[in-house]
Amino acid sequence: MLGWEFPPFISGGLGTACYGLTRAMDQLGMEIMFVLPKMVESKYATHVKLLTPGSHKSSSSVKFDELKNVKFRALSSTLQAYTTPDSYLQRIEETLRLKQNLLGGSFSSASQLFMSRDYGSDMYTEVHRYAALAAELAGDEQFDVVHAHDWMTYPAGIAVAAIGGKPLVVHVHSTEFDRSGEHVNQMIYDIEREGMHRADKVIAVSHYTRNIIISRYGVSGDKVEVVYNGVERIGQWSMDETVIDKDEKIVLFLGRITMQKGPEYFLQAAKKVLEVMDNVKFVMAGSGDMMHQAIEMAAGLGIGQKVLFTGFLHGEDVQKIYKMADLYVMPSVSEPFGIAPLEALDNDVPVIISKQSGVSEVLMHALKVDFWDVNEIANKIVAVLKYPPLQMTLRSHGNFEVRRLRWKDAAARCGKIYEEMLIPV
């Protein structure tokens, strides 16, 4: 299995999905080697066996008493989740400066640094360098199926499958059309398209995404299977655990602050809500390339004092913010699935989600809106906050509903797809 983020180093739903899926696969007895650009610290790896890069021996300090069907391999790479070609270039330039300082300028030029093969000079080169490293690693391993998550690992998946003569599954958690709208990066689109066409099976996280794969990438429908994401149950909590002043209602946006997630629609709806209700605070938890734009927009709308920006939240802080929230809103412009609404419901928080999301296919007890309809978003926010019976109904039914969405079912579905590919024709 090839991925490029995994807890605790996560910046979006992909890391959460990879964790939930591999953990459930482990419990079903599947043996997995998970390859990614960065090693996971042992204290976070509850269900994995760590191997040092370039070695088949387990790290001597790491031993797990529970699940042992998953092995980790890290490849030295600068790839990171949700990276764009421009941000990749900035990080490389920073790395170059640091190396030159550390080495006292012993490299006469940047090109000599790149020749050291520590990383590629641009994102496209790095994706293919990563593929070559993965293929080299796979030469010494035994496996039946190659499973690649999202576009950065598709070239690696193609290379590994070719070397081993094994079937390839590509898992589409997001497409370039979700991330960039109609202004797609042609390089990324081409990599995605080749990965989907070269794969034996394509797994989409929703029918919404499956339709994009078929219509925008020209992939045959009989090759694309839908496997819904699940949610990791965290159990119940009590309001006694947290000291929160409940005089003010809290409406939560939790996700990357990027075009895809629709932060501007959240703020425009907030403005309309505050015109009829004063005791509401809007919390934007996350980071992204629209962060400064969103802060300026809140100020420009005259609601700056009513909007809190927390930045990116980790682990326990995510649970705390859910505990504070009276309502979760996901106004995504294009959302292949959307794990956060499931997490909100698991924390007894009612949700409003955009109709342009995969998760709207599986949640019946959620209020659904078109992402662009800020009047309707505002009306629904006011309805939930003003009418406790509606809030209670959404909360109780939604929490019950989310219990049906288990990673174990997603893992079993993937296992069935693997088996079908392995049956001789």
N, C-alpha and C positions, 0 to 999 in steps of 0.2 A: 504494500500500500504506500502510495506516494502522496505526501501532503506538504503544506508549507506553513501551517501554524498549528499549535497544540497547547493546551493549558500548561503552565500559567501564562505563557506568552501569547495571549490572544488579543486581537483587536476587532473581532467581529464574530459572526455566527459560525464561520467555518471551523474554527478551533473547537468550539463547543460541540459541533456536530461530529467532528472526528473523534473527540473524547467519548461522547455517548455511544457512537457506533462501535468503536473498537472495544470498549468495555463490555457491551452487550454481546459482541461476537466472541469475546474471550469466554464469557459465561456459557455460550453455546458450544464451546469446545473447538472453535476455529483457531488455527495457528496463524498469527500475523507478524510480519516484519514491517514496521512502520518507519519509513525513511523521510527525513525532513532536514531543512538547512541548519537547524539549531538544536543542540542537545537539551533535553528536558532534565531539570534538576530532580534528583532521586526523591526528595521529600514530597514532590507533587505527583510523581508517577505511581499512582496507587495500583495500577493493574498492568504495568509493563515491566519487562526485563531490559535493563539498560546494557548496551554494548558500547565500548569505546570505538570511535571511528577508526577504521582500518585494522580492527582487531576482532577476532571471533571469540575472545575470552570475555567473560562478564567482568564488569568493574568490580573489584574485590570488595569495595565498601557497600555494595548494593545487594540486598537480598530481600525478597518478598515472600511472605508466608502464604499469601492468598493466591491470586490468579497469575499464572505464569505462561500463558499462551501467546503473549505479545512481546516481541523484541523490538528495540529501538535502534536505529542507525542514524547518525547525524553526518551530513556531508558539509564540508566547509564551503559556505556560500553566503553571499550578501543579500539573497532574496528575502523579502519580508512580505507579510500579508498586506494587501490593498496598496501595493506600491505602484506608482506611475513611472513611466520612463524618465520624467523630469526629476521626481523625488529620488529615484535611484541614482541619477547622475549627481545630484547634490550630495548624497551619502558617500558616493565613491570619491568625490572631490575632497570631502572632509577626511576620509580615510587616508587619502594620498597625503594631505597636509600633515596628519598625525604621524604617518610613517616617515616622512621626510624629516620631521622634527626629531623623532626617536632615533633615526639612523644617521642623524647629523648630515643629511644631504648626500649620503653615499650613493644614491641613485642620481644619475645625471639628468634623467628625463622621466616624465610620467610614463612613457611607453615602456621604459625598462621595468618600471614597477608592475605594469600589466603583464609583462613577460614572465613575472614570477608565478603566474597562474593562480594567484590568490583569489582573483575575481575577474569578471569580464568588464571591459571598459564601458559597455552600455548594457541595458537590460536585456535586449535581444540576445547578445552574446552570452550573458550570464545564464539565461534560461537554457541555452544549448550546452554550455559548459556543465551545468548542473545535470543535464541529461546524460552527458558522457560519463560523469562521475557515478551516476546511478547505474548505468549499464556496466561499468567496471565492477561495482560492488555486487551486482546481481550475478556476475559470472561465477561466483563461488557459492551461491545460495541455491537451495532447493525450494521451488514454489510451483503452484498449479495455476494461479491466476494473478494478473497484475491489475491493480485498482488505483487509478489516478484521480486525485481531487482537484478540480478547477484548473484553469488554463496554464498556469506556470509549470505544472508537472506533466502536461500532456506530451511534450517532446520526450521527457524522461520515460513516461509510460510506453510510448511507441518504441523507444530504443530497447528498454528492458524486455518487452514482450517479444521483440524481434530476436534478441539474443537467446532468450530461453525457449522460443517457439511456443509461447503460451498465449492464451486469449487475453484480450485487453478490455477492461471496463473503464469508461471515463464517467466521473460523477460530476454533474453540473449543479453547483450550488448558486451560481450567478453567471450571467452572460454579459458581454460587453455592451449590449443594448440596455441592460438593467443599470449598469454603472454609468454609462455615458449618453444615454438617449440615442438620438439619431446621429450624433457626432462621434462615431466610433473610432477608436484607434485601429487603423487598418492592420498593423502588425499583430495586435492581440486578436483581432477577429480572425485573421488567417490561421493563427496557431490554434484557436478554438475550433475552427472549421475542420482543419486537418485532423485534430485529435478525435473529433466526433465521427468523421468519415473513416478513419483508420481503426476505430474501436470496433470490437465485436458486439458490444452492448453499450448503450448510453443510459445512465441513470439520471433522471430529472427529479428534483425535490418536490415538484407539483405538476399538475396538468397545465397550469399557467406557463411554466417554464418549458414543458414538453411542446406546447404549441409554438413557442418562440424557436425552439431547436428545429422543428420541422419546417416552419415557414421562412425563417431567416437564414438557416444554415443548410437547408436542402437535404436534411437527413430523413431517411425512410422511417415512417411511423412504426413499423413492426420491429424496429431496432431500439426504440426508446421506451424504457420502462419507468414508471413513477414509483418512487419510494419516499413516503413522507418522513420528515424528521420526527423525533420524539422530544421528550423533556425529561431531565434528571429530577426525580422527586426529591424535595428537600425537607419534606415533613411539615408539621404545623408550627406556628409561632403564636405568641400571645402578645397583646398590646402592652402587657405589664413589662415586657422586656425592653421597651424603649420609651424614653421620656420625650414626647412630642406634643406640642401645643396644637390641639385639634380645632382651635377656633378658625384657623385658616385652612381651606381646602387645598390639596396639592394635586396638580395635574402633571403627569410625568411624560417626558419624551426621553427614551433611552436608546441610543444607537449612535452610529457614526454620523457626524454632522456634515453630510455630503448631499449633493444634488439628488441622489437616488432615494434618500430617506425623507425628502420633503420638509426640511426644517422651516422654510419660509411660510409654508401653509399652516404649520403649527403656530407660528408667531402671529400670523394674520388672524387666525381663529381666536387666539388668546386676546387680541385687541378687542374683538367683538364680544367675547365673554365678559371682559372687564367693563364694558359699557353697561352691562345689566347686573353684574355681581362684583362686589369689591373685595370680598373675603377669600380671594383665590390667589395662589402663587403657582407659577409655571416653572417647572424644573427641567432644564435641558442637560442631561447626563451623557457625556460622550465628547469626542474630539473629531476633527476632520478638517478638510480644506475650506469648508464654509464657516468655520468657527467665528472668525473675526467679522465676517459679513453678517452672521446671525446676531452678534452682539450689537453691531452698528444698526441693524434693522430694528432690534428691540428698542434701542434708544430713539431712533427716528420715528417709531410708532408711538413714542411717549409712554411706553410700558416697562422701561428699563428697571424700575424699582420693583416690579412685580415678576421679573424673570431672573431665575438663578442659573448660572452656568457652573457646573461642577467639574468639568474636564472629564477625562477618561477614568472610569471607576473599575476597581478590581474586587474580586472575591466577596468578602464580607460587606464591603461598602455597597455592592450591588443589592445584597439582601436588605441592608438598612434602608436604602432609598425606596425599595418596593414596600417595605413596612410603613414608610411615611406616606406613600401615595394613596389618594382616594380614587384615582383613575389613571389608566395608561392609554396614551394615544400614539398610534403608528400611522402617520399620513404618507407612507411611502409612495413614490411615483411609480416605481416598478420593483416589486419585492418577490423574488423567486419562491421563498417560503416565509420566513420570519419567526425565529425561535423566541424572541423576547415576549411576544404576547402570551405564549404558553407559560413562560416563567412568571409573568405577571399574574396570570390566573392561578398558577400553582401557589402564589403568595396571597391569594384571595383579593386580588385587585381586578376590578372590571376593566374591560378593554374596548376601545374604539379602533378599528383597523380599516385600512383602505381596501376598496374592492379590487385594486390592482395588486393583490398579494396572493401567494399560494396558500398561506395559512387560512385565508377566508374560505377555502374549499372544505376545510375540516372543522372549523369552529362555527357552530350554529348559534351559541349564546354569546355573541359579540355583536356590537353595533357596527355596521359597515357603511362606509361612505366613499364617494369618489374623492381622490386626494386633492383635486382642485376646487372642490366645493366647500370653501371656508365658512360660508353661512351655515351649511348643514353640519359641518364639524362643530362649530360653535353652539348650534342648537342642541346637538346631542350631548356636548359637554355640560351645558346648563341643565339639561334634563336629568342627567345622572347625578349631578351635584345637588340639585334642588329636591329630587324625589327619592327619598331613601328606599321605598319599595322596589323601584327600578334598579337601584344600585345593588340591593340585596339579592334580587332575582338573577342579575347578571353574574354576581359574585358566586353565589352558591351553585347555580347550574353550570357556569363556566368552569369552576373548580372541579366539579364532578366529571365534566366532559373531558377535561385535559388528562384525567387519569387513564383514559383509553389510549392516549398517544404515547406508546412506550418505545424506547430504543430497542428493546428485545424484538419487537415486531419488525422494525426496520432492518435489524441485523438478520432475522430469519428470512426476510424477503430478499436481501442481498445474497444470502446463502443459497436460496432457491435459484437465483439468476446464475450464480457460479456453477451450480450443479448442471443446469440446463446446457451451459456452454461446454462443459466437460464430457457430456454424453457423446460418444462417437456417432457421426452421421451415417 
